[in-house]
Amino acid sequence: MGFEPFRLMWLEEPLPAENVDALVRVRAQTRTPICAGENLYLRWGFRELLERGAVDVIEPDVPKCGGLAEAKKIANLAELHYIPFAPHLVSTPLGTMATSHQCGAIPNFLVQEWHALEERAVWDSYVHAPDGSGSIVKDGYITLPDTPGIGVELDMDGVRAHAVAGYGVFE
């Protein structure tokens, strides 16, 4: 029995994304979508996955793959292959909002994977949410504001309170 009865959105990196031959074989043996890419770099790291039909969904980690501009190029490359873009994201609220804005401009955007490295209250303390609620993530959604800017302002008290000892805070 495979994963099909569970109706998964995808099976994430069943093996390392660098092993394209094996991913092609895995994908051929299941109807469960295969997703990979959080540890690949630059668009060239994704090219063979896409050209060989090794994945159903790509998930570049935006800071790790080369940043916002490179992630957009990866999304464009995936769009040429009719593959959805679902970025993996472990970032601050500031990085999360930047990526969310980018996803709003990507035609093949599917969903944004999200989790914070810190506990949620610490993560939320880094910014002022635009609606004053204390968090940019509400019920699993991020609402993009239609005002100028990224949509959040840093809460320097929260940043200072949780800065890593000995590293200081850039101001």
Number of C-alpha atoms within 10 A of each C-alpha: 4 9 13 11 8 8 10 13 11 16 16 19 17 13 12 15 23 16 11 18 13 15 24 16 11 17 19 14 10 12 14 20 17 23 25 28 24 21 16 19 20 17 20 11 17 23 13 15 23 21 13 12 15 24 27 21 26 28 28 30 23 26 17 18 22 17 16 18 11 18 26 20 13 25 26 18 19 23 17 11 13 13 20 21 28 23 26 22 21 18 19 17 23 17 17 22 21 18 22 18 17 15 22 11 10 15 12 19 19 16 14 18 12 14 15 16 11 13 9 11 11 14 19 21 20 24 22 20 19 17 11 8 11 15 20 24 16 10 6 7 9 15 13 16 14 8 8 6 9 18 20 20 14 14 14 16 12 16 18 14 12 15 12 10 8 6 7 10 13 7 4
